[in-house]
């Protein structure tokens, strides 16, 4: 498992009965997580005194219950800074486990000692965009949600990257890559964090099981002659690390060589020193 254990402003304090007790900077949140199927005793005082609690509905979805939480606040990961705010579907705008991939990409970019171009697809609020730009890369940030792209710009500015070479695009990721192929554009690093299901700005339907292989194949045509990395993240049940690795080794490795590693991605739980699974990641690199 890839473990994001470098956080100071975030921690999973405890997990039980389908929920996580988390600290985001100075604030304690309780959020649902289907991975926490165990029913251990909730001993930590935070369970009884959170700043906010997201309650899942049996009918699907859910809602926040707020006690003492600002509408927006920020946390840091080293020199990277991010705005947080609670919004629909339990999210805060950041996936802390991805820090382990941010570290990986930053090492690759800095070690290359040349100009690096990165394409970040389904880029959300820009965690990977900020990390790569801070390491010196030029980044093309693509997401179908205008609100998420605006949030990403705010995160970049907060991290001192307001004037960094970041291109922000509200677009359907598949159609964007198809156009980049026609334009003859190339990238040294590609990151994708596709949702299980979604719609593009023009109503385009995305279903990961049907589309992921096609997109990886398309991306193989926009990789540079000296690519650094190709990363796929998945939070979809059924898309195991080996599945992601198989797709990369079908479309990327035969063209560019290199190697692929894939595993679960997770975070430490501070109350018991156990590891909490958060998804899957496959990394290709030279």
ABEGO torsion letter per residue (X at the ends): XBBBAABAABBBABBBGGBBBBBBEABBBBBBBAABABBBBBABAAAABBABBBBBBAAEEEBBBBABBBABBBBBBEABBBBBBBBBGGBAGBBAAAAAAAAAAAAAAAAAGBBBBBBBBGAEAGAAAAAAAAAGBBBBBBBABAAAAAAAAAAAAAAGAAABBBBBBBBBAAAAAAAAAAAGBBBABBBBBBBABBBBAAGBBBBAAAAAAAAAAAAAAABBABBABBBBBBABBGBBAAAAAAAAAAAAAAAAEEBBBBBBBBBBBAAAGBBBBAEBBBBBBX
